[in-house]
């Protein structure tokens, strides 16, 4: 039977930004989804905890959606799963540690019983709908990262996930380059390759190099306590810290909820090996001299609620920083976090600690030579750079061209684009609805741009609340107006201003009542207009004005 359909590739998030990776692959009556990540809020998203993708397209086509396939266990690839599953409850396929971390999330959200899960091993293929998906071993800054070969009737798409080529990984095997080459020989329709480090020349160093640097630092700081901040999910880094501590006869304490949770999961699954009698609880630190202890903590990105921030500000209940501490940052600041990280470094230095933040980190993403290697092995007809801001995608597109890929075969997509592709042609044929859904506390999507705008106004100019009581039947003013402000002026020092504001509000109310206006909305608007005009003239500020009318029978 001749197939005339084309494969549709639809990124629903994750392009033009770092984070929120999610892509739909559609062929006729089948959709599979690769990854389901979150993004952390921008500075202007006041009070927002995290951002998840809008999956309206999947909801509208729910009968076609077969499963989620997850490349690895980082938040920007799995973080939205508990929220999206509520509407798109389909099975999840992932490797061992990735599934372990996902299950921690599902337990927190009480979704374990209602979610179908399947742990996949490398080299295994899953047949589902019109697709076959094969998991291929790669290296990244978390164990069990996978690339996916997506077989469809229109051709094979190779999706690298986040990866680098590490010939000497800390745990497990090196990336399965042989399998990439074998699939390349079959003929690959398109390559979707990680672009995060596409601007960097050369190769990404092996994770093992960090171990050597840690060794030197432990040697050099043998008379102080050592505190190391890193990402909880960088299990290989944690392994090297534990190994080095053991070698130097130090006990290790773990601090930070996410760190404790991931280390427990990784140890249970055999992705992390802890020598006996090495781990101790935070409260046991006092039983050992400083130079015999190491603390592994979260907060390497300057997050305000993380353990390291609390130590730096002196508000941590159990760990107090002093001149006998060496603090090592074992990660680079994510773009946008530089200021927060610098602030914490300064606070730690003021407390007398020695702070080290060079040469104790290597990236988990491929640099230019590794990207070229994957292209050379896979030999794709089309290139679709993924994972990165626009400048990163552009840098990879340039690399693909240098390797001989025709410019018209390279597609830098935007979230929501529909790329229709087969052996004969590829083109962007449309756009689906995409966007950011903001999560604030327990509320998912109940805070939109209007609420954010209100929060911005409140944060910039404050609020004035006007309260008054009206007689319900005759609309006579019975009490007020009383005026209270927050975040506008300090009331005790602005008596005159507040008194005049009260008079302006009173005039506006009396004017309405004299004209027989009984519509409370009109009265509220009149108070807002008059008071807003007065306040602007007097202060050049535009606080939010909130009139509250109480009816008295």
C-alpha positions in Angstrom: 0.0 0.0 0.0 1.4 3.4 -1.0 1.7 5.9 1.8 0.9 9.5 0.8 0.8 11.0 4.3 3.5 13.2 5.7 4.9 13.2 9.2 3.9 16.3 11.1 6.5 17.6 13.7 5.0 20.2 16.1 7.1 21.7 18.9 4.6 22.8 21.6 7.3 24.5 23.7 11.1 24.7 24.2 12.1 26.7 21.1 13.6 30.2 21.5 14.1 29.5 25.2 15.9 27.2 27.6 13.3 25.0 29.1 9.7 23.8 28.6 10.7 21.1 26.0 7.7 19.3 24.5 7.3 18.1 20.9 4.4 16.3 19.2 5.0 13.9 16.3 1.9 13.1 14.3 1.3 10.6 11.5 -2.3 10.0 10.4 -4.3 8.8 13.5 -1.3 8.7 15.9 0.4 11.3 18.0 3.4 10.6 20.3 4.9 13.3 22.6 8.6 13.7 23.3 9.3 15.3 26.7 7.0 17.4 28.9 9.1 20.1 30.6 8.6 23.3 32.6 10.3 26.6 32.5 11.2 28.8 35.4 9.5 32.2 35.6 10.9 35.3 34.0 11.7 38.3 36.2 8.5 40.0 35.2 6.2 37.0 36.2 5.7 38.3 39.7 4.9 35.6 42.2 4.7 32.8 39.6 6.3 29.5 40.7 6.8 27.8 37.3 5.6 27.9 33.7 4.1 24.9 31.8 3.2 24.6 28.1 -0.3 25.1 26.8 -1.2 21.7 25.3 -4.6 22.7 23.8 -3.5 21.0 20.6 -3.1 17.7 22.4 -6.5 18.1 24.2 -8.2 18.8 20.9 -6.7 15.6 19.4 -6.8 13.5 22.5 -8.0 10.4 20.7 -4.8 10.4 18.6 -2.4 10.8 21.5 -0.7 7.5 22.3 2.1 8.2 24.9 4.8 10.4 26.3 8.4 9.4 25.6 10.9 11.1 28.0 14.6 11.6 27.1 15.9 12.3 30.6 15.0 13.4 34.2 15.7 17.2 34.2 12.9 19.6 35.1 12.9 21.2 31.7 12.0 17.8 30.2 9.7 16.3 32.9 8.6 19.1 35.2 5.2 19.6 33.6 4.1 16.0 33.6 2.0 16.1 36.8 0.1 19.1 35.5 -0.4 17.9 31.9 -1.4 14.3 32.9 -4.6 15.7 34.3 -5.8 16.4 30.8 -3.7 14.0 28.7 -3.6 10.8 30.7 -1.6 8.5 28.4 1.3 6.1 29.3 4.8 7.3 30.0 7.9 5.6 28.6 11.3 6.4 30.2 14.5 4.8 31.3 15.2 3.7 34.9 16.4 6.8 36.7 14.2 9.1 34.6 11.2 7.1 35.6 12.3 7.1 39.3 12.4 10.9 39.3 9.0 11.1 37.5 7.5 8.7 40.1 8.7 11.0 42.9 6.7 13.8 41.3 3.6 11.6 40.6 3.6 10.5 44.3 3.7 14.2 45.4 0.7 14.9 43.2 -1.0 11.6 44.2 -1.1 10.5 40.6 0.8 7.2 40.9 -2.3 5.0 40.8 -3.8 6.7 37.8 -0.7 6.8 35.6 0.5 4.0 33.3 4.3 3.8 33.4 6.8 1.6 31.5 10.5 1.5 32.2 12.5 1.1 29.0 16.1 -0.2 28.6 18.5 1.1 26.0 18.2 -0.7 22.6 14.6 -1.5 23.3 11.9 -0.4 20.9 8.2 0.5 21.6 5.6 -0.1 18.9 2.7 2.3 19.3 0.1 3.5 16.7 2.0 4.3 13.5 5.3 4.7 15.3 8.2 2.7 16.6 10.4 4.4 19.1 13.9 3.2 20.0 15.9 4.4 23.0 19.6 5.0 22.4 22.2 5.5 25.2 23.7 9.0 25.4 25.7 10.9 28.0 24.4 14.0 29.8 24.8 15.6 33.3 22.2 13.0 34.6 22.4 9.2 34.3 20.2 7.3 31.9 19.8 10.0 29.3 18.5 8.8 26.0 18.2 9.8 22.4 15.2 8.6 20.5 15.0 7.1 17.0 11.4 7.7 15.9 10.4 5.4 13.0 7.4 6.4 11.0 6.0 5.4 7.6 7.4 8.7 6.3 10.9 8.0 7.5 13.2 8.0 10.6 13.7 11.0 12.8 16.5 11.0 15.3 16.0 13.2 18.4 19.2 13.5 20.5 17.6 14.8 23.7 20.2 16.7 25.8 23.5 15.0 25.2 27.3 15.2 25.0 29.9 12.6 23.9 31.7 11.4 27.0 34.0 8.5 26.4 34.8 8.2 30.2 31.5 8.8 32.0 31.4 8.4 35.8 28.6 5.9 35.7 27.6 3.4 33.0 28.7 3.3 29.4 29.7 5.9 26.9 27.2 7.1 24.3 26.3 4.4 21.8 27.8 6.0 18.7 27.7 2.7 16.9 23.9 2.7 17.0 23.8 6.3 15.6 25.9 5.1 12.7 23.8 2.0 12.1 20.6 4.1 12.0 22.4 6.6 9.7 23.1 3.8 7.3 19.3 3.0 7.1 18.7 6.6 5.9 17.5 9.2 8.3 14.9 11.7 7.3 15.6 14.4 10.0 17.9 15.1 12.9 16.7 17.1 15.9 19.9 17.9 17.7 20.6 19.7 21.0 21.8 23.2 20.3 22.7 24.5 23.8 26.4 24.7 23.2 26.4 25.1 19.5 28.3 28.4 19.8 31.2 26.7 21.6 34.1 25.3 19.7 35.8 22.0 20.3 34.6 19.2 22.6 32.9 19.3 26.0 35.3 17.9 28.6 34.5 14.6 30.3 32.6 14.7 33.6 35.7 12.8 35.0 37.8 16.0 34.8 35.6 17.5 37.6 36.7 14.5 39.8 40.4 15.4 39.3 39.7 19.1 40.2 37.8 18.0 43.3 40.7 15.9 44.3 43.1 18.9 44.2 40.6 21.1 46.1 40.1 18.6 48.9 43.9 18.2 49.1 44.4 22.0 49.3 41.6 22.7 51.8 42.3 19.8 54.2 41.8 21.8 57.3 38.4 23.3 56.6 34.8 22.1 56.3 33.8 21.8 52.6 30.4 22.8 51.3 29.6 22.0 47.7 26.6 23.4 45.8 25.4 21.6 42.7 22.3 20.6 40.9 20.4 17.8 42.7 19.9 16.0 39.4 23.6 15.9 38.5 24.0 12.4 40.0 27.4 11.8 38.5 28.7 15.0 40.1 27.3 13.9 43.5 28.9 10.5 43.0 32.3 12.1 42.4 32.0 14.3 45.5 31.1 11.3 47.6 34.0 9.3 46.2 36.4 12.1 46.9 35.1 12.7 50.4 35.5 9.0 51.2 39.0 9.0 49.8 39.9 11.9 52.1 38.2 10.2 55.1 35.4 12.8 55.3 31.7 12.2 56.3 29.1 13.5 53.9 25.8 15.3 54.8 23.1 16.0 52.3 21.1 19.2 52.5 18.1 20.4 50.4 14.8 18.5 49.8 15.3 17.8 46.1 18.9 16.7 46.7 17.8 14.2 49.4 15.0 12.9 47.2 17.1 12.3 44.1 20.0 10.7 46.0 17.6 8.3 47.6 16.1 7.4 44.3 19.4 7.1 42.5 20.9 4.9 45.3 17.8 2.6 45.3 18.1 2.1 41.5 21.9 1.5 41.6 22.8 4.7 39.7 24.7 6.0 42.8 27.0 4.0 45.0 27.7 5.3 48.5 30.4 3.6 50.6 29.2 2.3 53.9 29.3 4.7 56.9 29.9 7.8 54.7 26.5 9.5 54.8 25.5 11.2 58.0 22.5 13.4 58.9 22.8 17.2 59.2 22.3 17.0 62.9 25.3 14.6 63.2 27.7 17.2 61.8 28.5 18.5 65.3 29.9 15.0 66.3 32.8 15.4 63.8 35.5 18.0 63.4 35.0 20.5 60.5 37.9 19.1 58.5 36.3 15.7 58.5 33.0 16.7 56.9 31.5 17.7 53.5 28.0 19.1 52.9 26.4 18.6 49.5 23.7 21.2 49.1 21.2 22.7 46.6 21.2 26.4 45.7 24.0 26.7 43.2 21.8 29.0 41.1 21.2 31.5 43.9 17.5 30.3 44.4 16.1 32.3 47.3 14.6 29.4 49.2 17.4 26.8 48.6 19.6 25.6 51.4 22.7 27.6 50.3 20.8 30.9 50.3 19.6 30.3 53.8 23.2 29.5 54.9 24.5 32.6 53.2 21.8 34.9 54.9 22.4 33.3 58.3 18.9 31.9 58.5 19.7 28.2 58.2 18.7 26.5 61.5 21.5 23.9 61.5 24.4 25.1 59.4 26.3 28.3 60.2 28.9 29.6 57.8 32.2 30.9 59.2 35.9 31.4 58.4 36.5 27.6 58.6 34.3 26.9 55.6 35.3 26.4 51.9 32.2 26.8 49.7 32.5 25.3 46.2 30.0 26.2 43.4 30.0 23.1 41.2 27.8 24.6 38.4 27.7 27.6 36.1 25.0 30.2 36.6 22.1 29.6 34.1 21.7 32.8 32.0 19.6 35.3 34.1 20.8 33.9 37.5 24.2 35.6 37.5 23.1 38.4 39.8 21.5 36.0 42.4 24.6 33.8 42.4 26.9 36.9 42.8 24.9 38.1 45.8 25.2 34.7 47.6 29.0 34.6 46.9 29.3 38.1 48.4 27.3 37.1 51.5 29.4 34.0 52.0 32.6 36.0 51.7 31.4 38.6 54.2 30.8 35.6 56.7 34.5 34.7 56.2 34.1 31.7 54.0 36.5 30.9 51.2 34.5 30.6 47.9 35.6 28.7 44.8 33.6 28.8 41.6 36.1 28.0 38.8 36.9 24.7 37.2 34.5 22.6 39.2 31.9 22.2 36.5 31.7 20.8 33.0 28.7 21.2 30.7 26.3 18.3 30.0 25.8 19.5 26.4 27.7 18.9 23.1 30.0 21.5 21.7 30.6 22.0 18.0 32.8 19.0 17.3 30.4 16.6 19.0 27.4 18.0 17.1 29.4 17.6 13.8 30.2 14.0 14.8 26.5 13.2 15.3 25.6 14.8 11.9 28.4 12.8 10.2 27.1 9.5 11.7 23.4 10.1 11.3 23.6 11.8 7.8 20.1 13.3 7.9 18.3 14.7 4.9 16.8 17.5 7.0 18.1 19.4 10.0 15.8 20.7 12.8 17.9 22.3 15.6 16.2 22.1 19.0 16.9 22.9 22.7 18.1 26.5 22.9 17.5 30.1 22.3 17.3 31.4 18.8 21.0 32.2 18.6 21.9 28.6 19.6 19.6 27.2 16.9 21.1 29.5 14.4 24.6 28.5 15.4 23.7 24.8 14.8 22.1 25.7 11.4 25.4 27.3 10.4 27.3 24.1 11.5 24.9 21.9 9.4 25.6 24.1 6.4 29.3 23.9 6.8 28.9 20.1 6.8 27.2 20.3 3.4 23.5 20.4 4.3 21.6 22.6 1.8 20.2 25.7 3.4 16.6 24.9 2.3 16.8 21.6 4.2 17.5 23.3 7.6 14.4 24.3 9.6 14.7 26.7 12.5 11.2 26.3 13.9 9.2 28.3 16.4 6.9 26.8 19.0 3.6 26.1 17.4 4.9 25.6 13.9 3.7 22.6 12.0 6.5 21.0 9.9 5.1 18.5 7.4 7.9 16.3 6.2 8.6 13.2 4.0 11.4 11.9 1.7 10.4 14.3 -1.1 9.6 17.6 0.7 9.5 19.5 4.0 7.6 22.7 4.7 6.0 24.6 7.5 2.3 24.4 6.7 0.6 26.0 9.6 0.5 27.0 13.2 -1.2 25.5 16.3 -2.0 27.3 19.5 0.8 27.4 22.0 1.7 29.5 25.0 2.7 29.7 28.6 0.5 28.6 31.5 1.5 30.0 34.8 1.4 27.9 38.0 1.1 29.9 41.2 0.7 27.7 44.4 -2.1 25.3 43.7 -3.5 27.4 40.9 -2.8 26.3 37.3 -3.6 28.8 34.7 -5.7 31.0 36.9 -3.1 33.7 36.8 -3.0 35.3 33.4 -1.5 38.5 31.9 -4.2 40.7 33.5 -3.3 39.5 37.0 0.4 39.8 36.3 -0.2 43.4 35.1 -2.1 44.1 38.3 0.7 42.7 40.4 3.2 44.8 38.5 1.1 47.9 39.2 0.8 47.0 42.9 4.5 46.5 43.1 5.4 49.7 41.4 2.8 52.2 42.7 0.9 50.4 45.5 -2.9 50.5 46.2 -5.4 53.0 47.7 -8.6 51.5 49.2 -11.6 53.7 49.7 -14.4 52.4 51.9 -17.9 53.9 52.3 -21.4 53.0 53.4 -24.5 53.9 51.5 -28.2 53.6 52.5 -29.6 50.9 50.2 -33.0 52.5 49.7 -32.3 56.2 49.5 -28.6 56.1 48.4 -27.6 58.5 51.2 -23.9 58.4 52.4 -24.0 56.9 55.9 -20.3 56.5 56.6 -16.9 57.3 55.1 -15.1 57.6 52.9 -12.2 56.1 54.8 -8.9 55.8 52.9 -6.2 53.3 53.5 -3.1 52.9 51.3 -0.4 50.1 51.0 2.8 50.5 49.1 1.9 54.0 48.0 3.0 56.5 50.7 3.9 56.1 54.4 0.5 57.3 55.8 1.9 58.7 59.1 4.1 61.1 57.2 1.5 62.0 54.6 -1.4 63.2 56.6 -2.1 66.2 54.4 -2.0 64.2 51.2 -4.4 61.5 52.6 -6.8 64.1 54.1 -7.0 65.9 50.7 -7.5 62.5 48.9 -10.4 61.9 51.3 -12.0 65.2 50.4 -11.5 64.5 46.6 -13.2 61.1 47.1 -16.1 62.7 49.1 -16.7 65.4 46.5 -16.9 62.7 43.8 -19.4 60.6 45.9 -21.6 63.6 46.7 -21.6 64.7 43.1 -22.9 61.3 42.0 -25.5 61.3 44.8 -26.7 64.8 43.9 -27.2 63.7 40.3 -29.3 60.8 41.5 -26.8 58.1 40.3 -27.7 54.8 41.9 -25.5 52.6 39.8 -22.6 51.6 42.1 -20.2 50.9 39.2 -20.6 54.5 38.0 -20.0 55.7 41.6 -16.9 53.5 41.8 -15.6 54.8 38.5 -16.2 58.4 39.5 -14.1 57.9 42.7 -11.4 56.2 40.7 -11.2 59.0 38.1 -11.2 61.9 40.5 -8.8 60.3 43.0 -6.5 59.0 40.2 -6.3 62.5 38.7 -5.6 64.1 42.1 -2.9 61.6 43.1 -1.2 61.8 39.8 -1.0 65.6 40.0 0.3 65.5 43.7 2.7 62.6 43.4 3.2 61.6 39.7 2.2 58.0 40.7 -0.6 55.8 39.5 -1.6 53.5 42.4 -4.4 51.0 42.0 -7.6 52.6 43.4 -10.1 50.2 44.9 -13.4 51.7 46.1 -15.5 49.3 48.3 -19.1 50.2 48.9 -21.1 48.6 51.7 -24.9 48.7 51.5 -26.7 49.3 54.8 -30.4 48.4 55.0 
